[in-house]
Amino acid sequence: MRSILMTIMLIMVVIVIYNHSLGGSAGTRAQVHTSGARLNGTIERIDP
């Protein structure tokens, strides 16, 4: 029973760390979106 509880708690900790590192206003997902938008604007300004 104790090993099951420890496993569940470890999985919960991993999920929380994953969500905090990717989500949120300063997360990786937001940074990738911002960088992609900036790169898109740069590409659109190129005059062939």
C-alpha positions in Angstrom: 0.0 0.0 0.0 2.8 2.4 0.8 4.6 1.8 -2.5 1.3 2.6 -4.4 0.9 5.8 -2.4 4.5 6.8 -3.1 4.1 6.1 -6.8 0.9 8.1 -7.1 2.6 11.0 -5.2 5.6 10.9 -7.5 3.5 10.9 -10.6 1.5 13.9 -9.2 4.8 15.8 -8.6 6.0 15.1 -12.1 2.8 16.3 -13.6 2.9 19.5 -11.6 6.5 20.2 -12.5 5.7 19.5 -16.2 2.7 21.9 -16.1 4.6 24.7 -14.4 7.6 24.5 -16.8 5.4 24.5 -20.0 2.3 26.4 -18.9 1.8 29.8 -17.5 2.7 33.2 -18.9 6.5 32.6 -18.7 6.4 29.0 -19.6 8.1 27.3 -22.6 4.9 27.2 -24.6 4.4 31.0 -24.3 8.0 31.6 -25.2 7.8 29.4 -28.3 4.6 31.2 -29.4 6.2 34.6 -28.9 9.4 33.6 -30.8 7.3 32.1 -33.6 5.3 35.3 -33.9 8.4 37.4 -34.0 10.0 35.2 -36.6 6.8 35.2 -38.7 6.9 39.0 -38.7 10.5 39.0 -39.8 9.8 36.7 -42.6 6.8 38.7 -43.8 9.0 41.9 -43.9 11.5 40.3 -46.3 11.2 42.0 -49.7 12.1 39.6 -52.5 
